Amino acid sequence: MTTSTKSSTDRWACFRLEVIGSLLASPPERGERRARLEELSTRTWRHPQSGEPFRVAFSTLERWYYEALTTSDPIAALRRKRRKDRGQRKSVSAALAVAAKEQYEAHPSWSLVLHRENLQALARREPELGAVPSRATLQRYFHANGFRRLPRRHGPRSPAAIRAERCRTEREIRRFEVEYVGALWHVDFHHGSFPVLTKEGAWVTPKLLGILDDHSRCACHTQWSLQEGVEMLCHGLSQAFLKRGLPRMILTDGGAAMRAEEFRAGLERLGIALELTYPGSPYQNGKQEVFWAPVEGRLLAMVEGVERPTLRDLNLWTQAWVEQDYHQQVHSEIKQTPLDRFRSGKSVLRESPSAEDLRRIFRRRVTRIQRRSDGTISLQGQRFEIPSRYRSISKLTVSYASWDLASVDLVDPETEESLTPIYPVNLVRNAEGHRAALEPASAEPMPAKPVGLAPRMQEILAAYVASGLPPAYIPRAEEEQ
């Protein structure tokens, strides 16, 4: 049995054309039209929707006939006409509509019942708003104007969150995919549901850093860690660069690790653009969010029987699963395996620096004033010694990572090249009393020590003697000896 896909309007138009079709195909002679219409009105027809038998009145047949007679598209002429007031709510006055809109914008998380009760209270206080319609009418009005109930947000909202919410309500949301491999990478942390056992004997739920290529959906790197911080972010991203190459852009959320100076400065030095998603808008990183589903549904589901898993075990299982399962499965969106698309797609990836260079790239640059008394600077509450050959420079530029104060470099602020490593002050060694000779602060030879009166002083003295004036003081006896 075939089910008709025609709408109710189209079924009625076709039925009306079927009823008066004989008149259109064989136009009546002069004086015969009324008789033929009366003959049609006595016939029994099958209702186009219910299928029940019924008759059509003479006046209705006459109206259908004349509507179809004067047009080249009888189906369009015989369709049910749209009401002129369609889409309008006569029961909602203009003033009440404005009040409802302002109330919704101020309280988008309210229920429809709460909106109606507050509008009724407002109408009792301001009679010019008119009567508040029924709940069903108000609900249709809200739906027609896009007033959907939104989740309630707790706490104060930042200006960025307010702008993001306004953008979601004023702009359409579209899916996207970049054209080239390496043009865009998605980076995010995922709070897993699988606890691991630490050496201290505590059960801890780790976080997974995931780095996904937008075009191929290839997992460039995945790694579990106990902390979600900038150190882990830079560590995992460096491994992704070494395995896959340097991308052109990275899209991530505005978490604390992504706002850290080491991460942002490192991407700038590598020539990688950074884009942040709007607050409360995880759909912008949707491909990354979708990746967490197989992680939870396949990877963690297959290892849940292990009684005492460690973080090392979990990372080993994850690397094996990514390479041997996820990269080998045909993706439902791209109709290819991620690895095949990564290899066959047009790529804009660049060669990655070495591991040691990457370690030095993800650092922050700060300026410190050198303390002249002992030639030291302060970093994160700890004193560092500056080599004596740089003692003449008061303002120094230092490169370091906040999680690794064992590797701090003094850099040239113009070329950003490393000049020399600097180390924390060793108070115990300094207490032994050994002091190194000061290195020359400059490569130029030191000027000779001046001898005798300065030229300007000789000039002043000669002018004073030439004036002929006696000395303006009384000398003592010891001065004459």
VOPAGU-2260 file (C-alpha; in pm, 1 decimal, decimal comma):
REM VOPAGU-2260
SITE   aa  ch    i         X         Y         Z
SITE  MET   A    0       0,0       0,0       0,0
SITE  THR   A    1     137,9     336,6    -104,8
SITE  THR   A    2      90,7     629,0     130,8
SITE  SER   A    3      29,8     965,8     -36,6
SITE  THR   A    4     290,1    1231,6      39,0
SITE  LYS   A    5      69,5    1519,5     -73,7
SITE  SER   A    6     -22,2    1785,3     176,7
SITE  SER   A    7    -383,2    1849,7     273,6
SITE  THR   A    8    -386,9    2165,4      62,5
SITE  ASP   A    9    -266,3    1980,3    -247,7
SITE  ARG   A   10    -514,6    1696,4    -199,3
SITE  TRP   A   11    -801,8    1943,9    -182,0
SITE  ALA   A   12    -678,3    2130,1    -492,0
SITE  CYS   A   13    -656,6    1805,5    -690,8
SITE  PHE   A   14   -1002,3    1700,3    -569,4
SITE  ARG   A   15   -1158,9    2032,2    -675,8
SITE  LEU   A   16    -996,4    2006,9   -1018,2
SITE  GLU   A   17   -1129,8    1651,2   -1051,6
SITE  VAL   A   18   -1485,7    1767,3    -971,0
SITE  ILE   A   19   -1496,7    2050,8   -1223,5
SITE  GLY   A   20   -1251,5    1896,1   -1470,0
SITE  SER   A   21   -1528,3    1787,3   -1708,1
SITE  LEU   A   22   -1647,0    2147,1   -1737,6
SITE  LEU   A   23   -1297,6    2269,7   -1818,6
SITE  ALA   A   24   -1229,8    1989,9   -2067,1
SITE  SER   A   25   -1567,4    2033,2   -2240,8
SITE  PRO   A   26   -1688,8    2393,2   -2187,8
SITE  PRO   A   27   -2071,8    2413,4   -2170,9
SITE  GLU   A   28   -2266,1    2584,7   -2446,8
SITE  ARG   A   29   -2452,1    2907,2   -2384,7
SITE  GLY   A   30   -2734,1    2836,4   -2135,1
SITE  GLU   A   31   -2604,2    2490,4   -2035,6
SITE  ARG   A   32   -2359,6    2590,6   -1758,6
SITE  ARG   A   33   -2618,2    2607,1   -1479,0
SITE  ALA   A   34   -2768,9    2272,1   -1567,9
SITE  ARG   A   35   -2432,3    2099,1   -1571,8
SITE  LEU   A   36   -2333,1    2255,5   -1235,8
SITE  GLU   A   37   -2663,5    2142,4   -1084,2
SITE  GLU   A   38   -2600,6    1792,8   -1217,0
SITE  LEU   A   39   -2254,6    1789,7   -1046,0
SITE  SER   A   40   -2407,3    1910,2    -721,1
SITE  THR   A   41   -2634,8    1604,7    -708,3
SITE  ARG   A   42   -2347,7    1360,8    -734,4
SITE  THR   A   43   -2178,6    1200,6    -435,4
SITE  TRP   A   44   -1804,7    1246,4    -395,8
SITE  ARG   A   45   -1545,0    1086,1    -170,1
SITE  HIS   A   46   -1390,9    1321,3      85,6
SITE  PRO   A   47   -1016,8    1375,6       1,1
SITE  GLN   A   48    -911,2    1336,4     365,6
SITE  SER   A   49   -1157,8    1115,0     548,7
SITE  GLY   A   50   -1281,3     917,2     247,1
SITE  GLU   A   51   -1645,6     958,0     356,7
SITE  PRO   A   52   -1911,6    1025,3      85,4
SITE  PHE   A   53   -2042,0    1382,0      65,3
SITE  ARG   A   54   -2190,3    1634,8    -179,9
SITE  VAL   A   55   -2069,5    1976,3    -297,3
SITE  ALA   A   56   -2310,2    2269,8    -309,2
SITE  PHE   A   57   -2400,0    2447,2    -636,2
SITE  SER   A   58   -2252,5    2781,0    -524,6
SITE  THR   A   59   -1925,3    2615,2    -425,3
SITE  LEU   A   60   -1898,4    2440,0    -762,8
SITE  GLU   A   61   -1968,0    2767,9    -941,1
SITE  ARG   A   62   -1691,6    2945,4    -743,9
SITE  TRP   A   63   -1441,8    2666,7    -817,1
SITE  TYR   A   64   -1529,5    2674,7   -1186,2
SITE  TYR   A   65   -1473,3    3047,9   -1230,0
SITE  GLU   A   66   -1148,1    3043,2   -1024,8
SITE  ALA   A   67   -1000,4    2772,9   -1248,2
SITE  LEU   A   68   -1141,9    2909,4   -1574,1
SITE  THR   A   69    -948,6    3238,7   -1572,7
SITE  THR   A   70    -598,4    3106,0   -1488,0
SITE  SER   A   71    -329,0    2899,5   -1656,8
SITE  ASP   A   72    -253,5    2713,3   -1332,0
SITE  PRO   A   73    -582,5    2571,5   -1201,4
SITE  ILE   A   74    -414,5    2377,9    -918,3
SITE  ALA   A   75    -270,2    2698,1    -773,0
SITE  ALA   A   76    -605,0    2875,5    -812,5
SITE  LEU   A   77    -795,3    2594,4    -640,4
SITE  ARG   A   78    -563,6    2566,8    -340,3
SITE  ARG   A   79    -696,6    2677,8      -5,9
SITE  LYS   A   80    -632,2    3050,8      35,3
SITE  ARG   A   81    -413,3    3170,2     316,3
SITE  ARG   A   82    -588,2    3388,1     569,1
SITE  LYS   A   83    -482,9    3751,0     562,2
SITE  ASP   A   84    -439,1    3756,8     938,2
SITE  ARG   A   85    -230,4    3439,1     947,0
SITE  GLY   A   86      62,2    3469,7    1187,2
SITE  GLN   A   87    -101,2    3753,5    1377,8
SITE  ARG   A   88    -220,1    3725,8    1734,7
SITE  LYS   A   89    -519,1    3949,9    1783,5
SITE  SER   A   90    -535,6    3845,9    2146,4
SITE  VAL   A   91    -179,6    3976,5    2203,8
SITE  SER   A   92    -177,1    4355,3    2188,1
SITE  ALA   A   93     124,4    4548,9    2063,4
SITE  ALA   A   94     200,9    4676,6    2413,0
SITE  LEU   A   95     171,5    4327,7    2559,8
SITE  ALA   A   96     400,6    4190,5    2287,4
SITE  VAL   A   97     668,3    4445,4    2379,4
SITE  ALA   A   98     633,5    4360,1    2749,0
SITE  ALA   A   99     655,9    3985,8    2675,6
SITE  LYS   A  100     970,7    4035,4    2465,8
SITE  GLU   A  101    1142,2    4245,3    2733,1
SITE  GLN   A  102    1046,2    3994,5    3002,7
SITE  TYR   A  103    1181,6    3700,9    2800,4
SITE  GLU   A  104    1512,6    3877,4    2727,0
SITE  ALA   A  105    1554,1    3949,9    3097,4
SITE  HIS   A  106    1450,5    3599,0    3210,7
SITE  PRO   A  107    1501,5    3342,9    2929,8
SITE  SER   A  108    1507,6    3053,5    3179,8
SITE  TRP   A  109    1152,4    3114,2    3308,2
SITE  SER   A  110     881,7    2860,0    3231,6
SITE  LEU   A  111     580,6    2959,6    3023,3
SITE  VAL   A  112     355,0    2947,6    3329,7
SITE  LEU   A  113     585,0    3183,5    3517,8
SITE  HIS   A  114     596,8    3418,9    3219,9
SITE  ARG   A  115     217,4    3426,8    3200,7
SITE  GLU   A  116     172,3    3487,3    3573,5
SITE  ASN   A  117     414,3    3778,0    3565,0
SITE  LEU   A  118     248,2    3923,2    3254,6
SITE  GLN   A  119     -87,4    3903,1    3432,6
SITE  ALA   A  120      56,1    4085,3    3732,9
SITE  LEU   A  121     201,8    4348,0    3501,5
SITE  ALA   A  122    -130,7    4385,9    3318,4
SITE  ARG   A  123    -314,6    4443,1    3648,1
SITE  ARG   A  124     -69,1    4720,1    3728,9
SITE  GLU   A  125     -73,9    4863,7    3373,8
SITE  PRO   A  126    -423,9    4817,2    3225,2
SITE  GLU   A  127    -315,8    4962,2    2889,7
SITE  LEU   A  128    -141,6    4630,0    2814,1
SITE  GLY   A  129    -477,9    4461,9    2774,9
SITE  ALA   A  130    -585,0    4112,7    2875,7
SITE  VAL   A  131    -328,0    3833,9    2884,7
SITE  PRO   A  132    -436,6    3545,6    2654,3
SITE  SER   A  133    -466,9    3182,2    2750,4
SITE  ARG   A  134    -167,2    2962,1    2813,0
SITE  ALA   A  135    -205,5    2785,8    2475,3
SITE  THR   A  136    -223,6    3115,1    2284,8
SITE  LEU   A  137      75,3    3255,0    2469,8
SITE  GLN   A  138     268,0    2936,3    2402,0
SITE  ARG   A  139     199,7    2963,7    2027,5
SITE  TYR   A  140     308,1    3327,9    2037,1
SITE  PHE   A  141     633,2    3242,1    2216,4
SITE  HIS   A  142     712,6    2960,3    1971,8
SITE  ALA   A  143     633,4    3177,4    1669,3
SITE  ASN   A  144     881,0    3442,2    1790,8
SITE  GLY   A  145    1155,5    3198,1    1888,6
SITE  PHE   A  146    1121,4    3247,5    2263,8
SITE  ARG   A  147    1262,6    2911,0    2369,0
SITE  ARG   A  148    1331,9    2832,9    2731,1
SITE  LEU   A  149    1706,8    2835,2    2798,2
SITE  PRO   A  150    1897,5    2662,7    3080,3
SITE  ARG   A  151    1938,0    2871,0    3390,4
SITE  ARG   A  152    2290,6    3005,4    3434,6
SITE  HIS   A  153    2425,0    3032,3    3786,8
SITE  GLY   A  154    2650,5    3310,5    3905,5
SITE  PRO   A  155    2745,3    3634,2    3729,8
SITE  ARG   A  156    2804,1    3614,8    3356,4
SITE  SER   A  157    3112,1    3770,1    3197,8
SITE  PRO   A  158    3081,7    4018,2    2909,8
SITE  ALA   A  159    3223,0    3749,2    2677,7
SITE  ALA   A  160    2953,2    3503,4    2784,4
SITE  ILE   A  161    2683,1    3763,9    2724,8
SITE  ARG   A  162    2821,2    3836,1    2376,9
SITE  ALA   A  163    2832,7    3463,1    2300,6
SITE  GLU   A  164    2471,1    3417,6    2407,4
SITE  ARG   A  165    2363,6    3711,2    2193,3
SITE  CYS   A  166    2554,9    3567,3    1897,6
SITE  ARG   A  167    2379,9    3230,2    1936,1
SITE  THR   A  168    2039,8    3397,1    1931,0
SITE  GLU   A  169    2113,5    3640,8    1646,0
SITE  ARG   A  170    2333,4    3430,5    1415,7
SITE  GLU   A  171    2273,3    3093,5    1254,8
SITE  ILE   A  172    2483,7    2792,2    1348,8
SITE  ARG   A  173    2647,2    2605,0    1059,9
SITE  ARG   A  174    2863,4    2294,8    1031,3
SITE  PHE   A  175    3203,1    2342,1     870,1
SITE  GLU   A  176    3510,3    2155,2     748,3
SITE  VAL   A  177    3839,1    2302,0     628,7
SITE  GLU   A  178    3972,9    2198,5     289,5
SITE  TYR   A  179    4328,8    2097,4     378,3
SITE  VAL   A  180    4499,2    1860,6     620,4
SITE  GLY   A  181    4671,4    2065,8     888,3
SITE  ALA   A  182    4472,2    2381,4     822,5
SITE  LEU   A  183    4292,2    2350,0    1157,7
SITE  TRP   A  184    4345,3    2138,3    1466,7
SITE  HIS   A  185    4098,6    2099,5    1753,6
SITE  VAL   A  186    4249,8    2085,1    2102,9
SITE  ASP   A  187    4062,5    2010,9    2424,4
SITE  PHE   A  188    4072,5    1825,7    2757,0
SITE  HIS   A  189    3821,3    1555,2    2847,2
SITE  HIS   A  190    3739,5    1449,2    3203,3
SITE  GLY   A  191    3729,2    1072,4    3178,8
SITE  SER   A  192    3508,7     828,1    3367,4
SITE  PHE   A  193    3774,7     562,2    3434,0
SITE  PRO   A  194    3972,3     595,6    3762,0
SITE  VAL   A  195    4334,6     488,0    3789,2
SITE  LEU   A  196    4544,8     393,3    4090,8
SITE  THR   A  197    4840,6     616,9    4180,9
SITE  LYS   A  198    5160,8     515,5    4360,0
SITE  GLU   A  199    5025,5     680,0    4675,2
SITE  GLY   A  200    4734,4     436,2    4671,6
SITE  ALA   A  201    4467,9     688,7    4571,8
SITE  TRP   A  202    4201,8     649,1    4303,8
SITE  VAL   A  203    4216,5     947,5    4066,4
SITE  THR   A  204    4014,1    1020,7    3753,4
SITE  PRO   A  205    4258,4    1141,1    3483,4
SITE  LYS   A  206    4203,6    1393,2    3206,0
SITE  LEU   A  207    4257,1    1318,3    2837,8
SITE  LEU   A  208    4424,6    1570,7    2610,3
SITE  GLY   A  209    4294,1    1521,9    2257,5
SITE  ILE   A  210    4432,8    1686,5    1942,8
SITE  LEU   A  211    4223,5    1626,6    1630,7
SITE  ASP   A  212    4277,9    1733,0    1268,0
SITE  ASP   A  213    3961,8    1896,2    1130,5
SITE  HIS   A  214    3979,2    1775,4     770,6
SITE  SER   A  215    4077,3    1411,7     829,2
SITE  ARG   A  216    3951,1    1359,1    1190,1
SITE  CYS   A  217    4293,2    1207,5    1256,3
SITE  ALA   A  218    4388,9    1194,5    1625,1
SITE  CYS   A  219    4725,2    1369,7    1607,5
SITE  HIS   A  220    4797,5    1291,3    1972,3
SITE  THR   A  221    4608,0    1171,4    2279,7
SITE  GLN   A  222    4746,3    1141,7    2631,7
SITE  TRP   A  223    4602,3    1100,4    2979,3
SITE  SER   A  224    4735,2    1299,3    3276,0
SITE  LEU   A  225    4640,3    1366,6    3634,8
SITE  GLN   A  226    4651,6    1744,6    3590,8
SITE  GLU   A  227    4487,3    1971,0    3334,4
SITE  GLY   A  228    4745,0    2247,8    3299,9
SITE  VAL   A  229    4961,7    2437,9    3056,9
SITE  GLU   A  230    5257,6    2203,3    3116,0
SITE  MET   A  231    5055,8    1902,5    2995,7
SITE  LEU   A  232    4908,6    2105,9    2710,9
SITE  CYS   A  233    5250,2    2210,9    2578,0
SITE  HIS   A  234    5391,7    1861,6    2637,2
SITE  GLY   A  235    5113,8    1690,8    2440,1
SITE  LEU   A  236    5109,9    1952,0    2164,8
SITE  SER   A  237    5485,2    1915,7    2114,8
SITE  GLN   A  238    5438,8    1540,5    2061,7
SITE  ALA   A  239    5163,0    1606,0    1807,3
SITE  PHE   A  240    5396,0    1842,3    1618,9
SITE  LEU   A  241    5674,8    1583,7    1614,6
SITE  LYS   A  242    5438,9    1310,6    1486,0
SITE  ARG   A  243    5228,1    1505,0    1233,9
SITE  GLY   A  244    5393,0    1844,1    1167,4
SITE  LEU   A  245    5298,4    2205,6    1236,3
SITE  PRO   A  246    4937,7    2309,3    1159,6
SITE  ARG   A  247    4822,7    2653,5    1050,4
SITE  MET   A  248    4557,0    2716,4    1314,8
SITE  ILE   A  249    4440,4    2573,6    1647,3
SITE  LEU   A  250    4084,3    2599,4    1779,6
SITE  THR   A  251    4028,6    2546,3    2151,0
SITE  ASP   A  252    3826,6    2679,1    2442,0
SITE  GLY   A  253    3929,1    2959,3    2674,3
SITE  GLY   A  254    4048,7    2746,7    2964,9
SITE  ALA   A  255    4324,6    2856,8    3198,5
SITE  ALA   A  256    4584,9    2643,0    3022,0
SITE  MET   A  257    4489,8    2788,6    2682,9
SITE  ARG   A  258    4524,7    3144,3    2815,2
SITE  ALA   A  259    4869,5    3082,2    2966,3
SITE  GLU   A  260    5155,7    3292,1    2831,2
SITE  GLU   A  261    5376,8    2990,0    2754,6
SITE  PHE   A  262    5114,8    2837,0    2526,7
SITE  ARG   A  263    5022,6    3156,8    2342,1
SITE  ALA   A  264    5381,6    3275,2    2303,4
SITE  GLY   A  265    5490,5    2934,3    2174,1
SITE  LEU   A  266    5221,9    2931,7    1904,1
SITE  GLU   A  267    5321,7    3283,6    1796,5
SITE  ARG   A  268    5686,6    3179,7    1752,5
SITE  LEU   A  269    5576,9    2876,1    1549,9
SITE  GLY   A  270    5348,0    3086,3    1329,1
SITE  ILE   A  271    5029,2    2908,1    1438,4
SITE  ALA   A  272    4711,4    3114,6    1471,0
SITE  LEU   A  273    4504,2    3060,0    1785,3
SITE  GLU   A  274    4123,7    3081,8    1784,6
SITE  LEU   A  275    3913,3    3046,9    2100,6
SITE  THR   A  276    3554,2    2927,5    2108,6
SITE  TYR   A  277    3284,1    3142,1    2265,4
SITE  PRO   A  278    3212,4    3079,5    2635,5
SITE  GLY   A  279    2947,6    2811,9    2679,2
SITE  SER   A  280    2961,7    2718,5    2309,4
SITE  PRO   A  281    3112,0    2367,3    2290,9
SITE  TYR   A  282    2939,7    2307,8    1956,3
SITE  GLN   A  283    3212,5    2518,4    1791,0
SITE  ASN   A  284    3456,5    2241,5    1879,6
SITE  GLY   A  285    3198,3    1979,4    1785,9
SITE  LYS   A  286    3435,2    1737,6    1609,2
SITE  GLN   A  287    3643,0    1718,0    1926,2
SITE  GLU   A  288    3332,1    1662,6    2140,1
SITE  VAL   A  289    3218,9    1381,8    1907,0
SITE  PHE   A  290    3560,2    1214,9    1946,2
SITE  TRP   A  291    3496,5    1163,9    2319,0
SITE  ALA   A  292    3204,5     926,8    2238,8
SITE  PRO   A  293    3419,2     640,3    2101,0
SITE  VAL   A  294    3675,2     706,7    2373,3
SITE  GLU   A  295    3410,6     638,2    2637,5
SITE  GLY   A  296    3200,8     386,2    2443,6
SITE  ARG   A  297    3478,3     174,0    2292,3
SITE  LEU   A  298    3816,1     236,4    2454,1
SITE  LEU   A  299    3716,0     266,3    2819,8
SITE  ALA   A  300    3444,1       3,7    2778,2
SITE  MET   A  301    3703,4    -254,3    2669,2
SITE  VAL   A  302    3934,6    -197,0    2967,6
SITE  GLU   A  303    3677,6    -162,6    3245,0
SITE  GLY   A  304    3746,4    -519,0    3360,4
SITE  VAL   A  305    4100,6    -436,6    3477,6
SITE  GLU   A  306    4105,4    -420,0    3856,9
SITE  ARG   A  307    4407,0    -199,8    3930,3
SITE  PRO   A  308    4487,0      11,1    3624,4
SITE  THR   A  309    4763,5     270,9    3636,4
SITE  LEU   A  310    4806,2     588,2    3435,1
SITE  ARG   A  311    5081,8     422,9    3233,1
SITE  ASP   A  312    4850,3     131,4    3147,1
SITE  LEU   A  313    4574,4     368,0    3036,6
SITE  ASN   A  314    4807,2     564,7    2807,9
SITE  LEU   A  315    4941,4     244,3    2653,3
SITE  TRP   A  316    4590,2     116,2    2583,4
SITE  THR   A  317    4488,0     453,3    2439,9
SITE  GLN   A  318    4779,4     476,8    2195,0
SITE  ALA   A  319    4715,2     122,3    2072,7
SITE  TRP   A  320    4341,4     183,2    2034,5
SITE  VAL   A  321    4389,9     507,2    1840,1
SITE  GLU   A  322    4632,5     355,5    1590,0
SITE  GLN   A  323    4476,8      10,4    1550,3
SITE  ASP   A  324    4104,3      82,4    1590,7
SITE  TYR   A  325    4002,0     447,5    1559,2
SITE  HIS   A  326    4231,5     528,0    1265,0
SITE  GLN   A  327    4127,1     207,4    1087,7
SITE  GLN   A  328    3748,6     251,5    1118,6
SITE  VAL   A  329    3553,0     420,4     836,4
SITE  HIS   A  330    3426,2     752,7     967,7
SITE  SER   A  331    3053,1     807,3     915,0
SITE  GLU   A  332    3099,5    1169,4     802,6
SITE  ILE   A  333    3396,3    1146,7     565,1
SITE  LYS   A  334    3326,0     789,3     440,0
SITE  GLN   A  335    3697,2     708,6     481,7
SITE  THR   A  336    3925,7     604,7     759,6
SITE  PRO   A  337    4089,7     905,5     929,2
SITE  LEU   A  338    4436,0     773,4     844,7
SITE  ASP   A  339    4356,1     732,0     471,9
SITE  ARG   A  340    4215,8    1081,9     449,4
SITE  PHE   A  341    4513,3    1224,7     637,3
SITE  ARG   A  342    4751,6    1061,5     389,2
SITE  SER   A  343    4556,9    1133,2      68,3
SITE  GLY   A  344    4429,0    1483,0     145,2
SITE  LYS   A  345    4595,3    1806,2      34,8
SITE  SER   A  346    4819,9    1912,5     320,8
SITE  VAL   A  347    4945,6    2248,0     448,7
SITE  LEU   A  348    5146,5    2098,0     735,9
SITE  ARG   A  349    5501,1    2221,9     796,9
SITE  GLU   A  350    5804,8    2044,1     932,8
SITE  SER   A  351    5829,5    2049,5    1310,5
SITE  PRO   A  352    6133,8    2174,7    1504,9
SITE  SER   A  353    6328,9    1930,1    1719,1
SITE  ALA   A  354    6211,1    1823,2    2062,3
SITE  GLU   A  355    6472,4    2041,7    2233,7
SITE  ASP   A  356    6372,0    2345,8    2027,5
SITE  LEU   A  357    6005,8    2288,5    2109,2
SITE  ARG   A  358    6090,1    2271,1    2478,8
SITE  ARG   A  359    6251,0    2613,9    2453,9
SITE  ILE   A  360    5975,9    2758,6    2235,2
SITE  PHE   A  361    5693,2    2707,7    2484,3
SITE  ARG   A  362    5822,3    2966,2    2729,6
SITE  ARG   A  363    5719,5    3306,5    2847,6
SITE  ARG   A  364    5926,8    3621,8    2804,6
SITE  VAL   A  365    5951,5    3856,4    3103,0
SITE  THR   A  366    6154,1    4165,9    3184,9
SITE  ARG   A  367    6332,6    4205,4    3516,7
SITE  ILE   A  368    6542,2    4480,0    3676,1
SITE  GLN   A  369    6885,4    4361,1    3786,4
SITE  ARG   A  370    6968,2    4431,3    4147,2
SITE  ARG   A  371    7302,8    4607,3    4140,5
SITE  SER   A  372    7404,1    4507,2    4492,5
SITE  ASP   A  373    7446,3    4137,2    4411,9
SITE  GLY   A  374    7363,3    4104,3    4039,2
SITE  THR   A  375    7044,1    3897,2    4076,6
SITE  ILE   A  376    6686,3    3901,7    3954,6
SITE  SER   A  377    6368,3    3750,6    4098,1
SITE  LEU   A  378    6149,9    3491,4    3922,4
SITE  GLN   A  379    5842,9    3350,5    4096,8
SITE  GLY   A  380    5983,7    3436,9    4437,6
SITE  GLN   A  381    6328,4    3285,2    4369,2
SITE  ARG   A  382    6658,1    3466,6    4312,3
SITE  PHE   A  383    6872,3    3398,1    4001,9
SITE  GLU   A  384    7233,5    3506,6    3951,4
SITE  ILE   A  385    7328,3    3707,7    3642,4
SITE  PRO   A  386    7680,3    3652,9    3496,5
SITE  SER   A  387    7907,5    3945,2    3577,8
SITE  ARG   A  388    7964,9    4036,5    3212,6
SITE  TYR   A  389    7599,2    4147,4    3197,2
SITE  ARG   A  390    7618,6    4356,2    3516,1
SITE  SER   A  391    7595,4    4683,0    3322,4
SITE  ILE   A  392    7250,4    4595,6    3180,5
SITE  SER   A  393    6980,0    4713,4    3419,2
SITE  LYS   A  394    6675,5    4575,7    3234,3
SITE  LEU   A  395    6707,5    4209,9    3138,1
SITE  THR   A  396    6481,2    3986,2    2926,1
SITE  VAL   A  397    6442,9    3631,3    3056,2
SITE  SER   A  398    6283,3    3323,5    2896,5
SITE  TYR   A  399    6143,8    3044,5    3113,7
SITE  ALA   A  400    5853,0    2805,9    3170,4
SITE  SER   A  401    5663,3    2842,2    3496,0
SITE  TRP   A  402    5682,1    2466,4    3560,5
SITE  ASP   A  403    6059,0    2433,2    3489,4
SITE  LEU   A  404    6275,7    2685,3    3673,2
SITE  ALA   A  405    6577,1    2458,7    3626,7
SITE  SER   A  406    6602,4    2586,2    3267,6
SITE  VAL   A  407    6602,8    2966,9    3248,9
SITE  ASP   A  408    6776,4    3164,8    2973,5
SITE  LEU   A  409    6883,8    3523,8    2937,1
SITE  VAL   A  410    6773,8    3632,8    2586,4
SITE  ASP   A  411    6833,9    3920,2    2348,7
SITE  PRO   A  412    6510,5    4126,1    2348,0
SITE  GLU   A  413    6551,6    4218,0    1978,8
SITE  THR   A  414    6647,3    3884,2    1820,2
SITE  GLU   A  415    6506,8    3659,5    2101,3
SITE  GLU   A  416    6823,9    3450,8    2080,2
SITE  SER   A  417    6945,8    3283,6    2396,5
SITE  LEU   A  418    7254,0    3455,8    2541,2
SITE  THR   A  419    7331,1    3236,1    2838,8
SITE  PRO   A  420    7154,9    3012,6    3090,4
SITE  ILE   A  421    7111,9    3149,8    3440,0
SITE  TYR   A  422    7075,6    2952,7    3761,3
SITE  PRO   A  423    6923,9    3003,2    4107,3
SITE  VAL   A  424    7140,2    3152,2    4381,2
SITE  ASN   A  425    7328,3    2882,2    4572,8
SITE  LEU   A  426    7343,6    3030,2    4922,1
SITE  VAL   A  427    7543,1    2740,7    5070,1
SITE  ARG   A  428    7815,8    2766,8    4804,2
SITE  ASN   A  429    7829,5    3144,4    4837,0
SITE  ALA   A  430    7883,3    3103,6    5211,7
SITE  GLU   A  431    8219,2    2932,4    5141,9
SITE  GLY   A  432    8360,5    3271,7    5054,8
SITE  HIS   A  433    8496,0    3194,8    4707,2
SITE  ARG   A  434    8444,9    3485,0    4467,5
SITE  ALA   A  435    8529,0    3486,3    4095,6
SITE  ALA   A  436    8697,8    3779,8    3930,7
SITE  LEU   A  437    8464,5    4016,2    3750,3
SITE  GLU   A  438    8450,0    3961,2    3379,2
SITE  PRO   A  439    8485,2    4264,7    3152,1
SITE  ALA   A  440    8146,9    4424,1    3102,2
SITE  SER   A  441    8248,2    4533,4    2750,2
SITE  ALA   A  442    8483,0    4413,7    2479,6
SITE  GLU   A  443    8628,4    4767,6    2437,7
SITE  PRO   A  444    8951,5    4847,9    2632,6
SITE  MET   A  445    8902,4    5037,6    2954,6
SITE  PRO   A  446    9001,2    5410,3    2928,5
SITE  ALA   A  447    9324,6    5521,6    3101,5
SITE  LYS   A  448    9305,1    5685,3    3441,8
SITE  PRO   A  449    9303,7    6069,7    3405,7
SITE  VAL   A  450    9612,4    6259,9    3529,1
SITE  GLY   A  451    9617,2    6623,6    3642,5
SITE  LEU   A  452    9354,0    6890,8    3613,2
SITE  ALA   A  453    9075,9    6855,9    3364,6
SITE  PRO   A  454    9091,8    7088,1    3060,6
SITE  ARG   A  455    8787,5    7288,0    3172,7
SITE  MET   A  456    8937,0    7333,8    3521,3
SITE  GLN   A  457    9264,8    7459,8    3370,2
SITE  GLU   A  458    9065,7    7708,8    3159,5
SITE  ILE   A  459    8875,5    7837,3    3464,8
SITE  LEU   A  460    9194,0    7873,9    3668,6
SITE  ALA   A  461    9372,9    8066,7    3392,2
SITE  ALA   A  462    9082,1    8309,9    3361,4
SITE  TYR   A  463    9081,1    8361,5    3739,0
SITE  VAL   A  464    9455,1    8439,1    3748,0
SITE  ALA   A  465    9425,3    8673,3    3448,4
SITE  SER   A  466    9160,5    8876,0    3628,9
SITE  GLY   A  467    9425,2    9010,9    3872,6
SITE  LEU   A  468    9203,8    8968,2    4173,3
SITE  PRO   A  469    9360,1    8844,7    4495,6
SITE  PRO   A  470    9244,3    8512,7    4638,8
SITE  ALA   A  471    8900,5    8553,9    4801,3
SITE  TYR   A  472    9004,5    8380,0    5120,0
SITE  ILE   A  473    9272,6    8411,1    5392,5
SITE  PRO   A  474    9518,4    8124,3    5372,2
SITE  ARG   A  475    9636,0    7945,5    5684,1
SITE  ALA   A  476    9995,5    7897,1    5781,0
SITE  GLU   A  477   10007,8    7532,5    5683,5
SITE  GLU   A  478    9903,2    7623,1    5327,8
SITE  GLU   A  479   10215,9    7840,3    5284,3
SITE  GLN   A  480   10461,4    7564,0    5375,3
